[in-house]
Amino acid sequence: CDGLSLYRSLPPVVVLPESEEQIIAVLKACKTFNVPVVARGAGTGLSGGAMPHAQGILLGVAKLNRIKSIDLSSATAVVQPGVRNLAISEAAAAYGLYYAPDPSSQIACSIGGNVAENSGGVHCLKYGLTIHNVLRARVVTIDGEVIELGSDAPDSPGLDLLAVFVGSEGMLGIVTEVTVKLIPKPACARVIMASFASVEAAGQAVTNVIGAGIIPAGLEMMDKRAVHMVEPFVKAGYDLDAAAILLCESDGTDEEVDDEITRMEAVFQTAGATRLQVSRSEQERLIFWAGRKNAFPAAGRVSPDYYCMDGTIPRRHLSRVLSAIEQMEDEYGLRCANVFHAGDGNLHPLIMFDSNLPTEVERAEKFGAAILELCVQVGGTVTGEHGVGIEKINQMCVQFAREELDAFAAVKTAFDPYGLLNPEKVIPTLARCAEYGKMHVHGGDIRFPELPRF
């Protein structure tokens, strides 16, 4: 399995190549003998995307872990796919630079996995996702051919195949080298922690911040259950009486941060904040963020198991969706703590359950599916940064029409005509959508009536 332990499969063979040449040899052999191959970075993914294939090869890139170069003139780094996300910033720190995307698993996750999932992090509102911070990728196709996607220049002519590849979850090729952008470490960064008496008020405050023309470096929300879950774990000084808290960061020069903090305080007070606290030191800023970044391990301390979802919604529907999730808790008989990237509407509900109790796994899966389908219903998507993998493949039938899924499949076929790279994930078959009962019916006309429905 990967970080989503609900789905497990043992591979008959594991290979750990140490060079691009060895990856080429493995892929050529897989093509020759028609053997599926699943690429794996650090295994921290949360959608089953790196789950091994029961009849295929698991190709781990952990040994390709060198930072090949850091170029100060272009503020870029060339790294291999097994390099840890945080290791890039650690190596660049001596030059006053860092790599902006910061998933919660950044101490362990690999840049190859980040490229596969188009990972974000708590600072993605201002600095973007992986795709916004990668210039070039060197990729090996299933035929063993090496291709270069993107360029070291700010833009390249033709179709943007780099954007197609980033987020493709290992279905199109194996990345062997990535050129990432580095940015200057800000002179100053401070965080406002704002408490609210209701989730609705906190949600409105998020809308008001963006509406005021402020783009914070990070804008995160935790509901009361999440706050009570993480505070004993990190002791960050969170307000245990609040129905929801916001963490809003400003970075830049001292003058820029002072001005933005003042403006954000005014917005929060107008929105009805019951308590405001601004970090007074770098250590306190990191402590404020530690609670949000450690929400997942904190869930593991209070529940035998937890299931992290990853939908996105328009910000205006935040309170509606959270109210619906609260009703679903009663429907499915399970607790849920909510943490999310409030600035861009990326929800991470943490459904808590005990896999040793009968029906709880099934109820957790149904609860998660209901949340994702609600996200689509209000105009959102089934994933923001964790990817589809095997976990959300049924919900792809809900979000996309058959014609769109066919287009996705055609892109995969163009790169992988044999269907050997990470098969049976991300793109559902027509039969799967029919079985799941989510195939669109127009004017009473049931399409593909010959397919069984259950």
Secondary structure, DSSP 8 states (H G I E B T S, - for coil): --S-TTS----SEEE--SSHHHHHHHHHHHHHHT--EEEESSS--SSSTT---TTSEEEE-TT---EEEEETTTTEEEE-TTSBHHHHHHHHGGGTEE-----TTTTT-BHHHHHHHT---TTHHHH--GGGGEEEEEEE-TTS-EEEEE-SSS--SSS-HHHHHTTSTTSS-EEEEEEEE-EE--SEEEEEEEEESSHHHHHHHHHHHHHTT---SEEEEEEHHHHHHHHHHH-----TT-SEEEEEEEEESHHHHHHHHHHHHHHHHHTT-SEEEE--SHHHHHHHHHHHHTHHHHHHHHSSEEEE---B--GGGHHHHHHHHHHHHHHHT-EEEEEEEGGGTEEEEEEEE-TTSTTHHHHHHHHHHHHHHHHHHTT-BS-SSS--TTTTHHHHHHHS-HHHHHHHHHHHHHH-TT--BSTTSSS--HHHHHHHT----BTTB-SSTTS---
